[in-house]
Each structure stands twice: as structure tokens, then as C-alpha cells.
Amino acid sequence: MVFLLFSLIILFFLELILGSVSIPCPEIIRILSGQGSSHDSWEIIVYNFRLPKAVVGLCAGAGLSIAGLFMQTLFRNPLAGPDVLGLSSGAALGVALVVLTAGTAGPSSILADLGFFGNFGIAIAASLGSALVLMMILVLSKRVRSSMTLLILGLMFGYTANSFISILMHFTLAERIQAYTIWSFGSFGGATWDQIQILVLFTMFAFVFSIFLIKDLNVLLLGDQYAESMGLDLIRIRNKIFIITAVLSGVVTAFCGPIGFIGISVPHLCRAIFATANHGILLPGCILFGACLALIADIIASVPGYSITLPLNAITSLIGAPVVIWIIFSKSRAGMEVSV
């Protein structure tokens, strides 16, 4: 855990140092301490571009990792996650209803016109879209016992949400379609400081709320029947997990775009690193490791030394897809189905 915390600090500074223009670490420290810089342009780059990206990366990586951990615990399925279950697609639909039906360009310009309450509006719209998909999955989970079937249903919900988005794009203006398409690539650099305040507020609420669920999550690992015999109210705990997951996946998707694979891969990597299923260890581990992985992906996507930026989703897929493949093969070698 100490190593992850130390790595997170290093990666945070690397996010501020590396880019199309390299800024020395002593200059970064001077800028953050309020002493200014020998180059005015460096101070603008750090405060207006790189520092917001770093803060958003921290919140997004940690939030998606916790959402993935909760989904895998609730469904007891190693492939469960915000993007696989269609939660990210539901959140994207909520954003699309705002971006494609109001405003003149992308989320940033729309919310700049709407102000602080507009930031809340798009976060709430994305959270409601994510919550709608998760609610349908939870309703079906009472009738469908197979977790693999629930995953397939989640994928179908995701496809349905994407279909509605495609229909909206067909009837909207070209500049709005372009703005939404760029947003869908995923990025930590598109949020303003007002939006970052909302992102931090929502994620901190979810983090604090998650601490009180550690004991219940550990009991859930033993099965629903055992949990009920221990006096655990399954409906209550499911609703709490439902709220946290919907808020995290919704607000991250609203301001960063649909970021894939972090929510699936990080919980498994943490289980392998800490060799435990105790959520008292996995929860802070996922927060730190998810933030580290998000910053690594963003540093790679920024292509240090060049004036180009790669789609963030492409980088997270390159990192996360091998982890999913490893999960499937490890389960197969152990003689277990992936849906167990």
C-alpha cells in the first residue's frame, strides 16, 4: 500500500512534467507552491491543462475501480464492471441527451453557458442514465440466477443505449456530433475547474459512503443465503451498492467520456497483489491502484515530446484487455467457469 501511494505521488508529478513541452520538476514545485515560474507559459500550462488532468485522472481511476470492485462483489462475477454491464453506456446516453439536444458544442462549452448548476445537471443526467441500466439489471437479477446471463443482459442494455444515441446523432447538427464523438474517445483534459469541483464532490461522497459497506461486502462474498443468515438485509445493501456505482460511473463518464477496462482490471490486479478478498484492504488498494493506472494511461496517451494526443480509451483497452484475457485463462486452468 505504501509503495502504491509512493508510486501515485511520482505519477502525479510525471503527469505535470511530461507532455509536448517538458517542464523541470523544480519549476513544477515552485508553481504549485505559489512562487511562480521563470517562464509564464509554464505556469499557464500547469494550472490550466496539466493539473486539472491529473486531478481528474485521480478521481476517475479511483472511482471506476471502486465501481468495478462493487459490481464484481455484488454479482460474484470476475467480468462484471461499469462498462461491461452497460452502466457507462447508460451514462453516455444521459450525456447525449444534454449535449445533442441543447447547447452549441461539446459538454465543456454547454456547461460554461449553464454555469455551476449546469455542471450538476450533466452529472445528474449521467448518473441517472447509469442508474437506470443498473436498476433494470438488479430487477432481472431477482429472476435470473446465472451471473453470465446478467452480463449478457447488461451488454444488451448497453447496445440499446448506444442505439438511442445513434438515433439522436442522426437528427442533430454536425458540430454537435463531432463534439460528442470526440468526447466518446475519452479524455481527462476536457473538464474545467468548476466541473472538477463537481467530480471531486461526487467521488468523495462515494468514497466515504463506501467505507461503511466494507463489512457487508465481505459477508456478500460468502453467498446470499449465508448473508441473510447473518442478518444482512440484501435489498438494503444492494441499493447502497447501486447508488454508489451509479454515481461513480455516471459522474466519471459525464466529464471524462466512457473509460473502459479500468473498472474490470484493477480489482483483479489488487486481489493478485494483496492476495486477499478482504474489502478493508481491496477498497483503499483499488483507489490507489486505479488512480495510478489512470495516470499511466494518460501519460502514454499524451505522447511526451510530441504535439499529438492519442484516444485515452485506446490506451486503457491495451492495458485492460490482457488482464481480462488472463482472467479467462486462469479460470479455465483452474477448471472453473468465468461466470462463477
C-alpha positions in Angstrom: 0.0 0.0 0.0 2.9 2.4 0.8 4.5 1.5 -2.5 1.3 2.3 -4.3 1.0 5.6 -2.5 4.6 6.5 -3.3 4.0 5.5 -7.0 0.9 7.6 -7.1 2.9 10.7 -6.0 5.6 10.1 -8.6 3.0 9.6 -11.4 1.2 12.7 -10.3 4.3 14.8 -10.8 5.1 13.0 -14.1 1.7 14.0 -15.3 2.7 17.6 -14.6 6.2 17.3 -16.0 5.7 15.3 -19.2 3.9 16.4 -22.3 4.6 18.2 -25.6 6.6 20.7 -23.5 8.7 19.2 -20.7 8.8 21.2 -17.5 11.5 20.6 -14.9 10.4 19.2 -11.6 11.8 22.2 -9.6 9.7 24.5 -11.7 6.6 22.4 -11.0 7.3 22.6 -7.3 7.7 26.4 -7.5 4.5 26.7 -9.4 2.5 24.5 -7.1 3.9 26.4 -4.0 2.8 29.7 -5.5 6.3 31.1 -6.1 5.7 31.4 -9.9 7.9 30.3 -12.7 10.8 31.6 -14.8 8.5 31.0 -17.8 5.0 32.4 -17.7 3.8 29.9 -20.3 4.8 27.0 -18.0 2.6 28.3 -15.2 -0.3 28.6 -17.6 0.3 25.0 -18.9 0.4 23.6 -15.4 -2.6 25.4 -13.9 -4.9 25.4 -17.0 -4.1 22.0 -18.5 -1.9 19.5 -16.7 -3.0 20.0 -13.1 -6.7 19.6 -14.0 -5.9 16.5 -16.0 -4.0 15.0 -13.1 -6.8 15.7 -10.6 -9.5 14.3 -13.0 -7.3 11.2 -13.6 -7.0 10.5 -9.8 -10.8 10.8 -9.3 -11.7 8.8 -12.5 -9.3 6.0 -12.0 -10.2 5.5 -8.3 -13.9 5.9 -8.9 -14.1 3.4 -11.8 -12.0 0.9 -9.8 -14.4 1.1 -6.8 -17.4 0.7 -9.1 -15.8 -2.4 -10.7 -15.0 -3.9 -7.3 -18.6 -3.4 -6.1 -20.0 -4.9 -9.3 -17.8 -8.0 -9.1 -18.7 -8.5 -5.4 -22.4 -8.0 -6.0 -22.7 -10.3 -9.0 -19.8 -12.5 -7.9 -18.5 -12.4 -11.5 -14.9 -11.6 -12.5 -16.1 -9.9 -15.7 -18.5 -7.5 -14.1 -17.7 -3.8 -14.4 -19.3 -0.5 -15.2 -18.6 -0.7 -18.9 -19.4 -4.4 -19.4 -22.7 -4.1 -17.6 -23.8 -1.2 -19.7 -23.6 1.4 -16.9 -21.2 3.5 -18.9 -23.5 3.3 -22.0 -26.4 4.4 -19.8 -24.4 7.4 -18.5 -23.3 8.2 -22.1 -27.0 8.3 -23.1 -27.7 10.8 -20.3 -24.8 13.0 -21.5 -26.0 12.6 -25.1 -29.5 13.9 -24.2 -27.8 17.0 -22.8 -25.1 17.5 -25.5 -27.1 16.6 -28.6 -30.3 18.3 -27.7 -29.0 21.6 -26.1 -26.1 23.9 -26.5 -23.9 24.6 -29.4 -20.9 22.3 -29.0 -19.4 19.8 -26.5 -20.0 19.4 -22.8 -17.4 22.0 -21.8 -19.0 24.8 -23.8 -22.5 23.9 -22.9 -21.7 23.8 -19.2 -19.8 27.0 -19.4 -23.0 28.7 -20.6 -25.2 27.0 -17.9 -22.8 27.7 -15.1 -22.3 25.8 -11.8 -25.8 24.3 -11.8 -25.2 23.1 -15.4 -22.3 21.0 -14.1 -24.6 19.4 -11.6 -27.1 18.9 -14.4 -24.9 16.9 -16.6 -23.5 14.9 -13.7 -27.0 14.1 -12.5 -28.1 13.2 -16.1 -25.2 10.8 -16.5 -25.8 9.3 -13.0 -29.5 8.8 -13.8 -28.7 7.1 -17.1 -26.2 4.8 -15.3 -28.7 4.2 -12.5 -31.5 3.3 -15.0 -29.4 0.5 -16.5 -28.3 -0.8 -13.1 -31.8 -0.8 -11.8 -33.0 -2.9 -14.7 -30.2 -5.4 -14.1 -31.0 -5.6 -10.4 -34.7 -6.2 -11.1 -33.7 -9.0 -13.5 -31.2 -10.4 -11.0 -34.1 -11.5 -8.8 -35.4 -13.7 -11.6 -32.2 -14.7 -13.4 -29.8 -16.7 -11.3 -27.0 -17.0 -13.9 -24.5 -14.2 -13.5 -23.3 -14.8 -17.0 -26.9 -14.2 -18.3 -26.9 -10.9 -16.3 -23.7 -9.9 -18.0 -25.2 -10.6 -21.4 -28.3 -8.6 -20.5 -26.1 -5.8 -19.4 -24.4 -5.8 -22.7 -27.8 -5.7 -24.4 -28.8 -2.7 -22.3 -25.5 -1.1 -23.4 -26.3 -1.8 -27.1 -29.8 -0.4 -26.6 -28.5 2.8 -25.1 -25.9 3.2 -27.9 -28.8 2.7 -30.4 -30.7 5.6 -28.9 -27.5 7.7 -29.0 -27.1 6.9 -32.7 -30.7 7.9 -33.4 -30.1 11.2 -31.5 -27.0 11.8 -33.6 -28.9 11.3 -36.8 -31.2 14.2 -36.0 -28.7 16.7 -34.6 -26.3 19.2 -36.0 -22.9 18.2 -37.4 -20.9 20.2 -34.9 -22.7 18.6 -32.0 -22.0 15.2 -33.5 -18.3 16.0 -33.8 -18.2 17.3 -30.2 -19.9 14.2 -28.9 -17.7 11.9 -31.0 -14.5 13.5 -29.6 -15.9 13.2 -26.1 -16.6 9.5 -26.6 -12.9 8.9 -27.2 -12.3 9.6 -23.5 -10.1 12.3 -22.0 -9.1 13.6 -18.6 -8.3 17.0 -20.1 -11.7 18.3 -21.1 -13.0 19.3 -17.7 -13.0 22.9 -16.3 -12.2 23.7 -12.7 -15.9 24.1 -12.0 -16.6 20.7 -13.4 -13.7 19.3 -11.4 -15.3 20.6 -8.2 -18.4 18.6 -9.0 -16.3 15.5 -9.9 -14.4 15.7 -6.6 -17.6 16.3 -4.6 -19.4 13.3 -6.1 -16.4 10.9 -5.8 -15.5 11.9 -2.3 -19.2 11.3 -1.2 -19.0 7.8 -2.8 -15.6 7.1 -1.2 -16.8 8.0 2.3 -20.0 6.1 1.9 -18.1 3.0 0.7 -16.1 2.8 3.9 -19.3 1.9 5.8 -20.0 -1.0 3.4 -16.7 -2.9 3.9 -18.2 -5.4 6.4 -21.3 -6.0 4.4 -19.3 -6.6 1.2 -17.1 -9.2 2.9 -20.3 -11.0 4.0 -21.7 -10.9 0.5 -18.7 -12.9 -0.7 -19.9 -15.9 1.2 -23.2 -16.0 -0.7 -26.7 -14.6 -0.4 -28.0 -17.4 1.9 -25.2 -17.0 4.4 -25.5 -13.2 4.3 -29.2 -13.5 5.1 -28.5 -15.9 7.9 -26.1 -13.4 9.4 -28.9 -10.8 9.4 -27.8 -8.8 6.3 -30.6 -7.0 4.5 -29.7 -7.9 0.9 -32.1 -5.4 -0.6 -30.7 -2.6 1.5 -27.1 -3.4 0.7 -27.9 -3.8 -3.0 -29.5 -0.4 -3.1 -26.5 1.2 -1.4 -24.1 -0.5 -3.9 -26.5 0.5 -6.7 -26.3 4.2 -5.6 -22.5 4.3 -5.2 -21.9 2.6 -8.5 -24.3 4.7 -10.5 -22.9 7.9 -9.1 -19.3 7.0 -9.7 -19.8 5.6 -13.2 -22.2 8.4 -14.1 -20.1 11.4 -13.0 -16.8 10.0 -14.4 -18.4 9.3 -17.7 -20.0 12.7 -17.8 -16.7 14.6 -17.5 -14.2 12.1 -18.9 -16.2 10.1 -21.5 -16.7 6.4 -21.4 -13.4 5.0 -20.0 -13.2 1.2 -20.5 -11.4 -1.7 -18.7 -10.2 0.2 -15.6 -13.2 -0.9 -13.6 -12.7 -4.6 -14.7 -8.9 -4.9 -14.4 -8.0 -3.0 -11.3 -9.9 -5.1 -8.8 -8.3 -8.3 -10.1 -4.8 -6.8 -10.1 -5.4 -5.7 -6.5 -6.5 -9.2 -5.5 -3.4 -10.6 -7.1 -1.1 -8.0 -5.4 -2.5 -8.2 -1.9 -3.5 -11.9 -2.1 -6.8 -11.2 -0.2 -10.5 -10.8 -0.8 -10.9 -8.5 2.3 -12.6 -5.3 1.2 -10.9 -3.5 4.0 -7.7 -3.9 2.0 -9.1 -4.0 -1.5 -11.0 -0.8 -1.2 -8.0 1.5 -0.5 -5.9 -0.7 -2.8 -8.3 -0.1 -5.7 -8.4 3.6 -5.0 -4.6 3.9 -5.2 -4.0 1.4 -8.0 -6.9 2.7 -10.1 -5.5 6.3 -9.8 -2.0 5.1 -10.7 -3.3 3.1 -13.8 -5.4 6.1 -15.0 -2.4 8.4 -14.7 -0.1 5.9 -16.5 -2.7 5.6 -19.4 -3.0 9.4 -19.6 0.8 9.9 -19.7 1.1 7.4 -22.5 -1.9 8.9 -24.4 -0.2 12.4 -24.2 2.8 11.0 -26.1 5.5 13.0 -24.2 7.7 15.1 -26.6 5.2 15.2 -29.4 2.2 17.6 -30.0 -0.3 14.8 -30.5 -2.7 13.1 -28.1 -4.0 9.5 -28.5 -7.5 8.5 -27.5 -7.5 7.6 -23.9 -9.9 4.7 -24.4 -7.4 3.1 -26.8 -4.7 3.1 -24.2 -6.9 1.8 -21.3 -8.1 -1.0 -23.7 -4.5 -2.0 -24.5 -3.7 -2.2 -20.7 -7.0 -3.8 -19.6 -7.7 -6.3 -22.3 -4.7 -8.5 -21.5 -5.9 -8.6 -17.9 -9.4 -9.8 -18.9 -7.7 -12.5 -21.1 -5.6 -13.5 -18.2 -8.7 -13.8 -16.0 -10.4 -16.1 -18.5 -7.4 -18.4 -19.0 -6.6 -18.5 -15.2 -10.2 -19.6 -14.5 -10.1 -22.2 -17.3 -6.9 -23.7 -16.0 -8.4 -23.9 -12.5 -11.4 -25.8 -14.0 -13.9 -23.0 -13.2 -16.4 -21.2 -15.4 -15.8 -17.5 -15.8 -19.3 -16.8 -14.5 -18.6 -18.3 -11.1 
